[in-house]
Each structure stands twice: as C-alpha cells, then as structure tokens.
C-alpha cells in the first residue's frame, strides 16, 4: 500500500467530508425527539416487565417456604 504524505491525506479527508450529506436542524430535532420517545417507551416497558417478573419470582419463593 502506497504511503500518502500528510498534506495529501488532509486534502483527501476534506474531499470525503464535502461528499457527506449533513442533516438539517429540523431533521436533527425530529430525530432527537423520536429517540427520546422510544427510550421513554422502552424504559416504561422494561420497568413494567421487571415488576411483573419480580412479583412472580417473589410469589414462587414465598410459596416454597
């Protein structure tokens, strides 16, 4: 593999960065809100599942005494 000098490397990085399609502010805000909503829903789901499973295990352990 041929070695590239630092100046050429920086030029190549700038060329590749120019090809990137950056999201707009609106897209970033909407995506952030969607992530927050999904995290909230997932945390509520896992909290409820944990409470149910914890209750079942508690019942099973108490019943075995």
FILOBA-889690 format. One record per residue: residue number from 0; x, y, z of N, C-alpha, C in turn. Coordinates in steps of 0.05 Angstrom, whole numbers, padded with zeros to 5 digits. Example, Ala and Ser with C-alpha at 12.3 -4.5 7.8 and 13.67 -1.06 7.14 Angstrom:
+--------+--------+--------+--------+--------+--------+--------+--------+--------+--------+
! koltor !   n.px !   n.py !   n.pz !  ca.px !  ca.py !  ca.pz !   c.px !   c.py !   c.pz !
+--------+--------+--------+--------+--------+--------+--------+--------+--------+--------+
!      0 !  00264 ! -00114 !  00156 !  00246 ! -00090 !  00156 !  00264 ! -00066 !  00156 !
!      1 !  00257 ! -00045 !  00142 !  00273 ! -00021 !  00143 !  00258 !  00001 !  00157 !
+--------+--------+--------+--------+--------+--------+--------+--------+--------+--------+
//
This chain:
+--------+--------+--------+--------+--------+--------+--------+--------+--------+--------+
! koltor !   n.px !   n.py !   n.pz !  ca.px !  ca.py !  ca.pz !   c.px !   c.py !   c.pz !
+--------+--------+--------+--------+--------+--------+--------+--------+--------+--------+
!      0 !  00017 ! -00023 !  00000 !  00000 !  00000 !  00000 !  00018 !  00025 !  00000 !
!      1 !  00013 !  00043 ! -00018 !  00029 !  00067 ! -00021 !  00024 !  00086 !  00002 !
!      2 !  00045 !  00098 !  00012 !  00042 !  00117 !  00034 !  00034 !  00144 !  00023 !
!      3 !  00017 !  00158 !  00037 !  00008 !  00184 !  00029 !  00020 !  00205 !  00049 !
!      4 !  00030 !  00227 !  00037 !  00041 !  00247 !  00056 !  00018 !  00261 !  00070 !
!      5 !  00023 !  00274 !  00093 !  00002 !  00286 !  00109 ! -00014 !  00307 !  00093 !
!      6 ! -00002 !  00322 !  00076 ! -00016 !  00343 !  00061 ! -00037 !  00330 !  00042 !
!      7 ! -00029 !  00309 !  00028 ! -00048 !  00295 !  00011 ! -00071 !  00282 !  00027 !
!      8 ! -00064 !  00271 !  00050 ! -00084 !  00259 !  00068 ! -00105 !  00279 !  00076 !
!      9 ! -00096 !  00303 !  00084 ! -00115 !  00324 !  00093 ! -00133 !  00332 !  00069 !
!     10 ! -00122 !  00334 !  00045 ! -00138 !  00340 !  00022 ! -00159 !  00319 !  00016 !
!     11 ! -00151 !  00293 !  00019 ! -00170 !  00271 !  00015 ! -00192 !  00272 !  00036 !
!     12 ! -00185 !  00277 !  00060 ! -00205 !  00279 !  00082 ! -00225 !  00301 !  00076 !
!     13 ! -00215 !  00324 !  00067 ! -00233 !  00346 !  00061 ! -00252 !  00339 !  00037 !
!     14 ! -00241 !  00325 !  00017 ! -00257 !  00317 ! -00005 ! -00280 !  00298 !  00003 !
!     15 ! -00273 !  00279 !  00020 ! -00293 !  00260 !  00030 ! -00313 !  00274 !  00048 !
!     16 ! -00304 !  00292 !  00064 ! -00323 !  00307 !  00082 ! -00342 !  00324 !  00066 !
!     17 ! -00333 !  00334 !  00043 ! -00351 !  00350 !  00026 ! -00373 !  00333 !  00014 !
!     18 ! -00369 !  00307 !  00011 ! -00389 !  00289 !  00000 ! -00411 !  00282 !  00020 !
!     19 ! -00406 !  00287 !  00045 ! -00426 !  00279 !  00066 ! -00450 !  00297 !  00064 !
!     20 ! -00474 !  00284 !  00067 ! -00499 !  00299 !  00068 ! -00506 !  00303 !  00097 !
!     21 ! -00503 !  00327 !  00107 ! -00508 !  00333 !  00135 ! -00538 !  00338 !  00139 !
!     22 ! -00549 !  00328 !  00162 ! -00577 !  00333 !  00167 ! -00583 !  00362 !  00174 !
!     23 ! -00607 !  00371 !  00167 ! -00615 !  00398 !  00174 ! -00621 !  00400 !  00204 !
!     24 ! -00624 !  00424 !  00213 ! -00630 !  00428 !  00242 ! -00657 !  00415 !  00248 !
!     25 ! -00676 !  00418 !  00230 ! -00703 !  00406 !  00234 ! -00701 !  00376 !  00236 !
!     26 ! -00686 !  00363 !  00218 ! -00683 !  00334 !  00218 ! -00670 !  00325 !  00244 !
!     27 ! -00650 !  00340 !  00253 ! -00636 !  00332 !  00278 ! -00655 !  00334 !  00302 !
!     28 ! -00671 !  00355 !  00303 ! -00690 !  00358 !  00325 ! -00711 !  00336 !  00325 !
!     29 ! -00722 !  00331 !  00301 ! -00743 !  00310 !  00299 ! -00732 !  00282 !  00307 !
!     30 ! -00708 !  00276 !  00297 ! -00695 !  00251 !  00304 ! -00689 !  00249 !  00334 !
!     31 ! -00680 !  00271 !  00346 ! -00675 !  00271 !  00375 ! -00700 !  00266 !  00391 !
!     32 ! -00722 !  00279 !  00383 ! -00748 !  00275 !  00397 ! -00757 !  00246 !  00394 !
!     33 ! -00754 !  00235 !  00370 ! -00762 !  00207 !  00365 ! -00746 !  00188 !  00383 !
!     34 ! -00720 !  00193 !  00386 ! -00703 !  00176 !  00403 ! -00712 !  00179 !  00432 !
!     35 ! -00717 !  00203 !  00441 ! -00726 !  00206 !  00469 ! -00752 !  00192 !  00474 !
!     36 ! -00771 !  00193 !  00455 ! -00796 !  00180 !  00458 ! -00792 !  00149 !  00460 !
!     37 ! -00775 !  00139 !  00442 ! -00771 !  00110 !  00442 ! -00756 !  00101 !  00467 !
!     38 ! -00738 !  00116 !  00477 ! -00724 !  00110 !  00502 ! -00743 !  00110 !  00525 !
!     39 ! -00761 !  00129 !  00526 ! -00782 !  00130 !  00547 ! -00800 !  00106 !  00546 !
!     40 ! -00809 !  00099 !  00522 ! -00827 !  00076 !  00519 ! -00813 !  00050 !  00527 !
!     41 ! -00788 !  00047 !  00519 ! -00773 !  00023 !  00525 ! -00768 !  00022 !  00555 !
!     42 ! -00762 !  00044 !  00568 ! -00757 !  00043 !  00597 ! -00783 !  00037 !  00612 !
!     43 ! -00806 !  00047 !  00603 ! -00831 !  00040 !  00616 ! -00837 !  00011 !  00613 !
!     44 ! -00833 !  00000 !  00588 ! -00838 ! -00028 !  00583 ! -00820 ! -00046 !  00601 !
!     45 ! -00794 ! -00040 !  00603 ! -00777 ! -00056 !  00619 ! -00782 ! -00053 !  00649 !
!     46 ! -00791 ! -00030 !  00657 ! -00798 ! -00026 !  00685 ! -00822 ! -00044 !  00692 !
!     47 ! -00843 ! -00043 !  00675 ! -00867 ! -00060 !  00680 ! -00860 ! -00090 !  00679 !
!     48 ! -00844 ! -00098 !  00659 ! -00836 ! -00126 !  00657 ! -00820 ! -00134 !  00681 !
!     49 ! -00802 ! -00117 !  00691 ! -00786 ! -00123 !  00715 ! -00804 ! -00126 !  00740 !
!     50 ! -00824 ! -00109 !  00742 ! -00842 ! -00110 !  00765 ! -00858 ! -00136 !  00764 !
!     51 ! -00868 ! -00143 !  00741 ! -00884 ! -00168 !  00738 ! -00867 ! -00192 !  00744 !
!     52 ! -00843 ! -00194 !  00731 ! -00826 ! -00217 !  00736 ! -00816 ! -00218 !  00765 !
!     53 ! -00810 ! -00195 !  00777 ! -00802 ! -00194 !  00805 ! -00824 ! -00204 !  00823 !
!     54 ! -00849 ! -00197 !  00817 ! -00872 ! -00206 !  00832 ! -00876 ! -00236 !  00830 !
!     55 ! -00873 ! -00247 !  00806 ! -00875 ! -00276 !  00801 ! -00854 ! -00291 !  00817 !
!     56 ! -00829 ! -00281 !  00815 ! -00807 ! -00295 !  00829 ! -00812 ! -00293 !  00859 !
!     57 ! -00822 ! -00270 !  00869 ! -00828 ! -00267 !  00897 ! -00849 ! -00286 !  00906 !
!     58 ! -00870 ! -00290 !  00890 ! -00891 ! -00309 !  00896 ! -00880 ! -00338 !  00897 !
!     59 ! -00863 ! -00344 !  00878 ! -00852 ! -00371 !  00877 ! -00834 ! -00376 !  00901 !
!     60 ! -00818 ! -00357 !  00908 ! -00800 ! -00361 !  00931 ! -00815 ! -00362 !  00957 !
!     61 ! -00837 ! -00346 !  00960 ! -00853 ! -00347 !  00984 ! -00869 ! -00373 !  00986 !
!     62 ! -00877 ! -00383 !  00963 ! -00894 ! -00407 !  00963 ! -00877 ! -00432 !  00970 !
!     63 ! -00851 ! -00430 !  00966 ! -00834 ! -00454 !  00971 ! -00827 ! -00456 !  01000 !
!     64 ! -00834 ! -00437 !  01017 ! -00827 ! -00438 !  01046 ! -00847 ! -00453 !  01061 !
+--------+--------+--------+--------+--------+--------+--------+--------+--------+--------+
//
